[in-house]
Amino acid sequence: MPEPADRRYGPAPLPQPRGPLSAAVTDALRRAPHDLPASLGADLDPADPLTDEDLQLTLFLCYELHYRGWRGVDEDWEWQPTLLGLRARAERPFEAALRRLVGSPRVPSAGVAAGLAELVAADDGPSLATTLQRHADLTQFREFVVHRSVYHLREADPHSWALPRLGGAAKAALVEIQTDEYGNGRLDRMHAELFRTTLGRLGLDTGYGAHLDAAPAVTLATNNVMSLFGLHRRLRGALLGHLAAFEMTSSLPNRRYGNGLRRLGFDEVATRFYDEHVEADAVHEQIAAHDMCGGLVRAEPALAPDVLFGAAAGLAVDRLFAAHLLDSWAAGRSSLRSPAPRSLSMPTTVLPSVAGGPLAGVA
Amino acid sequence: MRTDDTSEPAAATITPYEDGPLLVRGDFALVTPDGERIDARRGTVALCRCGKSALKPFCDGTHKVVDFRAGTSREG
C-alpha cells in the first residue's frame, strides 16, 4: 500500500502487543483484511478496564484506523466488520467502567454550564501541574511530555468528529474553538505543531505516535475516551462535555507547565506550546461551556446528562493519569512502560546546561 | 457570530460571560493608549474582567481561583 513521503504526521508503526488480544489484532492487521474469529474477545472481563494494558492497546489499535491508520496496514481494515465487532466487544467494558467511575452527574437547575463549572470546581485530583512547576526534574518532565505526545501530536482531532453531527450555535462554537486549535489554518501555529517543537526542544522523537510503546494503559485510556465519544454519534453530548472540561481545566495548569520548563532552564520556544494554551484556553473555556455545551442542550435538552457524563469521565480519567505519574515518581520509578523514551540524536546546544545530569539517565 | 437579534450585525461584539471575562469577536483592534497595536494572536479574545490576570489585558483563567462573580448583562 502507498506510504507517505513525509512520515512526521503518521501513520505510526504498529506498537508492540501487550497481551493475547492486542497480539491477535496486531498479527491480523499485518495481513490483508480478513474475518477475525468470533471468539476473539468474547470472554473479555478485565478486572480494571481503565488500566488493562491489553484492552486499552486493543482499543487504541482499532481507533487509530480512523485517524492516521497504521504504517504498512491495509486501509480497508478500518471498516472490516469483524474488527468493528471486536472493537464493540472491547468498548463495552470500557464504557461501563467509565460510567461506574463517575455515576450520573446531576444537572443543576441553573443549566449545563453551571453543572460543568461545579464539576470542575470539585475536581480535587492530585496536582500534577504543581509538581511539574516546582519539583519535577528533567527526566520526569520528559516523561510527562512523552505521555502527552500521544494526544498533543493530534491535538483537537478527536473533538472534530463532532462537527458534522452538530448544527446551529453548538457547531459555530466548536468551529470557533477548533479554528484556534488548528492555528487559524497556519501550520506553524497549529497546536500539534507547537507541541512538536517542544518535543524537539526536549530532545525527544517528534514523530506521530513515536512514544506509543512507552505509554501505559492509563495514558491510552485518556485518549481512548475521546475516541469512544468521538466515534459514536450517540455520545456527541459526552464528546462536547469532554472538550469543555478539557478547556476549563487548562489555562492554570498550562501556566504551571510552562513555568516548570522555565525553571529547568528552557527557552520561550520550548514553552510556547504551554504559554499559548494559557491564553487560548481562557477564551475556549467560555465558548465551550456557554456557547457550545449550552447551545447543544438548548437544541437537544435530553443531552444535558451526557454532557456532564463526558466532562466527569474526562476529569476522572485524567485524575487516574495524574495519580499514576505522581505515584510512580514518589516510589522512585519511571511512569513509562519503557523507561527510555525515544530520543533524537541532538546537538548539545539544544538543551540548557542544567540538563546534563538528569538527561544522562534517560537518553 | 451570535448577533441574531439585529438585522445589521455590528462589526465587532463584546460579550460578558458569567463570572468570567469579556469575549471580543469580529473586526476589532486592541491598541495601547498611544495607539500601538497589541497583538491579539487569535480571532476571538478574552479580556480580563476580574482584574487578577497575569496576562492583562487578556484573561488567564485566574477569575476561577478568586471566585469572581459577575453577570452577563447591564447591572444597575
Interface residues (C-beta under 8 A of the other chain):
Chain A: A113 A117 V120 A121 A169 A172 E176 T179 D180 N184 S250 S251 L252 R255 E276 V278 E279 A280 D281 A282 V283 E285 Q286 I287 H290 D291
Chain B: M1 R2 Y17 E18 D19 G20 P21 L23 R41 R42 G43 T44 V45 A46 A54 L55 F58 C59 D60 G61 T62 K64 V65
